[in-house]
Amino acid sequence: MIIVAQFIRTNWFLCGILIVICFASIAPSIGARGGILRPEITVKFFAVAIIFFNSGISLRSEDLRRALVQFKVHFFIQGWTFIVFPSLIYLLVSLMKDGPFDKLLLQGLLVLGCMPPPVSSAVILTKAVSGNEAAAIFNSAVGSFLGIFITPSLILLIVGSAVDVPVTSIFLQLSLTVVLPLCLGQAIRRRHRMWLERNPIPFGTIGSAILLLIIYTTFCDTFLQTDTHLDFLSLISIVFLIVILQCALLGLIFFITTQPWLDFHPTDTTAMMFCSSHKSLTLGIPIIKIVFSGDPGLSVITVPLLVYHPTQILLGGIMVPLLKEWMYSVGRNRYTMAKHV
C-alpha cells in the first residue's frame, strides 16, 4: 500500500491523465463544447490566459530575454512546423494514396501537416520537464501568429483550397490570451520579485493541473464525435497511424537535436520536441471549417486533427518522467566529466 501511495505521489500527473480520460469516457457531455464546463470559454480563453500569466510570473525576465536571441532554436522549430512537417506528411500521403486508405482521411492528413503549433500544451509540457520554457513560450506565440498567414497559404499550395481566414479576430484572441497575460505576469514579477522568491508558489503544479483540464475537455469532445461517418477499421487505422507518426517525429527530433555538432542544450531539445511536433486544434478546426465549408466530407477531414490533438498531449504526458530522467542523467554525466577534468 505504501509503495502504491508513493508511486501515485511521484507519478500523480500520469495517474491524473488516466483518471480524466476515464471520466471523459463516462461523462463526456460535462466537458464537451456546450457542456457544464463551457470549454469554448473556460479553456479557450481563461485556461490559456492563466497558463501564460503563470509562465510570465514564474519566468525570470533575463531568461525570457535570453530566449529571444536563441535564433537557432527558433529557426528549427518554425522551420520544422511550417516546412519539414508538411513535407513529411505530403511524402507519406503520396506513398499511401494508391492504397485502400480513405481519400478524405488522406486529405485530412495533408491539412493536419499545414496546421500551426498549439498555444498552450507545448509550453506546459516543456515546463513540466524543466525544459527551456522561455523558448517554448516564444515559439508557441510566434508560431500561432505566423500560422494565421502561413497555414492558409500551405493549404492552398498542398491541398489546393483557398481560404479567407478571419485574421483580425484570431489576432485579437491570441493577443488577449497569450501576450497580455504574459506581459502582466512579468510586470507583477518585477514589482514583487523578492516576495515571490521568499514564498515559492508551485507554478509547475498549477500548469500541470490546467493541462489535465485541457486533456479532459479534449477527450470529452473526442468521445462525443459521432458524425464522422467512418467505419471502425478506418478509425482504428488513423489512430494507429497517428500514434506511430508522432512517436517517429518525436524520436527524429530527439535524434537530430542531440547531435553534438548542433550544440543544443538538453533543455532546448525538450522544447523543440514538443513545439515542433504539436499541432493546434484551437486554430485548426476553425480554419478547416472555413476551407471546407459545405463539403460533405468535412467531418472526416477533421478526424486526423481531432485524433492528433489528444494523442500529442497523452504522449507528451507519458514522456514527461522519461525526459526528466534523461535530463538528470545528462546533467549528472556533465558534472562528473567536469569534476574529472
N, C-alpha and C positions, 0 to 999 in steps of 0.2 A: 504493500500500500504506500509506503514511504517512497519507494522507487517510482511508482506511478505519479505521485504528487510532485516529486522532483522533476520528472520528465515533463509534466504539464507546465510547471513553473518555468522551466528552461525553454520549452518549445510552445509557449502559450499562443504565439501568433499562428503557427501551423494548425494547432488544435482549434483555434478560432476560425480559421478558414474552413475546416471540415464542418464545424458546428453551423456557421452561417449558410453554407451550401446546402446542408441537410434541412435547415429551417426554411430556406428558399424553395426547396423542392416540396416541402409540406404545405407552406402557405405563401405561394408566390404573389398573390394578389396584394399582400400588405406592402411589399417593397417595389412593386412594378409601377410603371407610369400610370398616374391617376389613382394610385392606391393611397392608403392612410399616410404613408411617409412622404408622399409627393416628391419623389426623387428628381423630377424635372425641375424642381425649385430648390429643395434642400440639398441635393447632391450637386446638381449642375452649377449652382451659384454659391450657396453657403459653404458646403463642404470644401469645394475647390478654393474659395476665398480663405477659409480657415487654414488650409494646407499651406498656402503661400504666405499668410500672415505668420503662421507658426515658423516657417523657414526664415522669414525676414527677421523675426525677433530672436531666433536662436543662432543665426549665422553671424559670425564676426564680419564687420564691414571690410576688413582687409582681405578676408578670404573671398568675398564677393568681387572685390576689385581685382584680385589676383586671377580669378576665374575669367574675367572679361578679356584678358590678354592671352588666354590659352588657345591660340588660334589653331594649333594642330588638332586639338581635341574637337573644337567647333567644326572645322572643315571635315573631319572624319565623320562626325555624327550627321551633319546636314548632307554631306555627300552620300553617305550610306542610305539615309532616309529617302532622298529625292532622286538619286541616280542608281546606286547599286541595287537597292531593294527592288524597285520597279523593273530593273533589267533582269534580275534573277527570276522574278515572278513571270516576266514575259517569256524567258527561255523555258521555264518549267511548263507554262501553258502551251507553248509551241510544241513541246515534246508530247503533251497529253492530248492535243486537240483531235488526233485521229483515233483515239481510244474510245472506250464506252462511257467516259465521264460526261455528265450532264453539261451541255454547252453553256447554259445560263450560269452554272456554278463556276465554270472556267472564266466567264466574263466577270463574275463577281470577284474572282481571284485577281484578275487584272486591275479591277477598281481598288481592291484592297492594297495592292502594291503602290498605288498613287496617293494613298492617304497620308496626312501629316502625323507627327508624333502626338501622343496624348499630353494633356496639360499637367496631370497630377500623378498618375501611377508610377511613372519612371522616377519622379522626384522622391516619393515616399519610399520606394524600394531601395534607391541609392542611399537615402538617409538611414534606412534600417540596417544596411550592411556597413555603415560608416564610410561610405564612398565619397566621391567628390560631389557633394550636394550642390555646391555653388555652380559648378559646370552643368549639372543636371537641370537646375532651375533656369539657367541662361538658355540652354539649348531647347528645353521644352517650350519656353516662352517664344523664343525666336522661331523655332520650327512651326509652332502654331500660327504665328503671324505670317510667315512665309507661305504656309500651306493655303492660306486664303487665296493667294495668287498662283502658286505653283501647281497645286493639286488640280484645279480645273484645266490648266494647260496640259498636264500629264494625261488626264483622262481624254482630252481631245486628241492628243498625239497617239496614245496607245489603244484606246477603245474606239475613238472616232466620234465621240459625242460632245457637242459644245454645251457649255453651261454658263449661266449668268448667276454667280454666287452673290448673296447679299453681303457685300464686303463691309459696309458701314455697321450693320447690326452685329456681325461676328467680331469686328474690330473693337466695338464698344464693349461687348461681352468679355472679351479677353482682357481689355484694359481694366474693367471693373473687378474681375475675379482673379487676375494674376498680378498686373503691375501695381495697382493701387494698394492691395493688401500687403504686397512685398515691401513697398516703399513705407507704408505705415508701420510695419513691423520693424524695419530698420530705424525709423525715426524714434520709436519707443525705446529700442535697444540703446541708441546713442544717448538718450536722455536718462535712462535708468540702468545703465550698464553695470555699475557697481552693485546695485541691488540684485540684479539678475545673476551676477556671478556669486554673490553670497547666498542666494536662495535658488539653487538649481531646480528648474522645472523639467519634468520628464517629457520634453518635446518629442523625442523619438516614439515614446509610447502613445502620445496623443495622435501622432501621424499614422501609426500602425492601426489604431482604433478606427480612425476615419477611413483607412483603406479597407478595413473589414466591412464598414458600412457600404462602401462603393462596391465591394465584391458581392455583398448580399443583394443590393438593388440590381446589379448587373445580371446575376443569376436568376433573380425573380423575373426579369424581362425575358431572359433566355428560356426559362421553363414555361412561360406563357405564350411563346411563339407557336401558334397552331395554324397559321395561314401560309406556311411556306410551300405547300403543295409538293413536297419531296417524299420519295419513297424511303423506307427505313435504311436500305442498303446505301443509297446515295448520301444520306445524312451521316451515317457511320463512316463512310469513306472520306467525307470532307473533314470530319472531326479528326480522324486518324491522320490524314494528310497534313492538317494544320499543326497538330502536335509534333509530327516529325519535322515539319518545316521550321517551327520555332526552335526546337532543340538543335537543329542543324545550324540555324542562323546564330543562336547564342554561342554554340561551340565554335563556329567560324570566327565570330567577332572576338571571342576569348583568345583563340589561337593567334589571330593577326595582331591584336593589341598587346599580347605578352611577348612578342618578338623583341629581343634585346636591342636590335638596331633602331627600332622605333622609339625607344626610351620613354614609354608611357609608364606612369606610376600605377601601382595596383588600384588606387582609389579612382584613377581615371578610367581604368579598364571596366570597373563595375558600372560607372556612369555611362560609358559608351555601350555596354551590353544592353542595358535597359532602354536608354534613349534611342538607340539605333534600331532596335528590333520591335519596339512597341508602336502600335497604331491607334489613332484616336477614333473612338466611337461617337463621342460628343459632336465633333466637327464632321465626321464621316457620314453618319446617317442623313443629316440634312442635305449634304451635297449629293448623295446618291439619290435621294427622293426628288431633288431638283432636276438632276441629269436624266433620270428615267421616269419622270412624271408621266403617268398614263400608260406606261409599259406594263403589259400583263405579267411579265416575268420579274417585276420589281422585288417581290418578296423573296424570290430565290436568289437574286443578285446580291441581296443584303446578307444572306446566310454566312458567307465566308468571314465577313467583318464581325457579325454577331457571335460567331464561334471563336474567332481570333481574339477578341477583346477579353472575355473571361479566362481564356486559356493563357494569355500573356500574364495576367495577374496571378493566376494559380501557379504557373511555373515559376514566376518571379518569387512568390511566397515560399515555394519549396526550395528555391536556390539561396534564399537569404542566409540560413545557417551554414550552407556549404561554402558560399563566398566569404562569409565571416571567418570561417576556419582557414580558408585559403589565404586570406589577407593576413591573418595572425601568423600563419606558418611562414609566409614570405617575409614579414617583418622580423620574425624570430631568426630566420636564416641570415638576413641582412645584418642584424645586431651581432650574431655570432661571428660572421665574417669580419665585421668592423673591429670586433674585440680582438681577433687574432692577427690583425694587420700590424 
